[in-house]
């Protein structure tokens, strides 16, 4: 059974690709955004142990899956279980363009208007991908990609992967 990890910058197309793979292969889907943050404002990361429990529950409860997100620290937890890794390594301007045209993400925002109000912050966040030194950075994603011994692919443009 296939078990994919998909990661990259915000706006790189992780969710779109994950949904496509889930439909194509009948896989369960976990968007790490749904477990990485505590409820409330300002946004605060959930404790790593709490997120780990969610990941363990998800991976033990599903034979085949896609896990996607920009959290290298969380993806490290599941990398040993993955059969395939996809690094969406798109140029920053393309990620920003994708973010400008993303559909409403109802699992993240109460309304499309609330999502759109966050766009300027998101575009700045995307722009900092190459200069950040955290678990969301290109450097952290590159380390994750290089360390993975299994089947992996780096995608650099908006496209679907072949079967």
Secondary structure as UniProt FT lines:
FT   STRAND          3..8
FT   TURN            10..11
FT   HELIX           14..25
FT   STRAND          28..31
FT   HELIX           33..36
FT   STRAND          37..38
FT   STRAND          44..45
FT   HELIX           48..61
FT   STRAND          65..68
FT   HELIX           72..78
FT   HELIX           79..81
FT   STRAND          84..88
FT   HELIX           92..100
FT   TURN            106..108
FT   HELIX           112..117
FT   HELIX           119..127
FT   TURN            128..131
FT   TURN            135..136
FT   HELIX           138..147
FT   STRAND          151..155
//
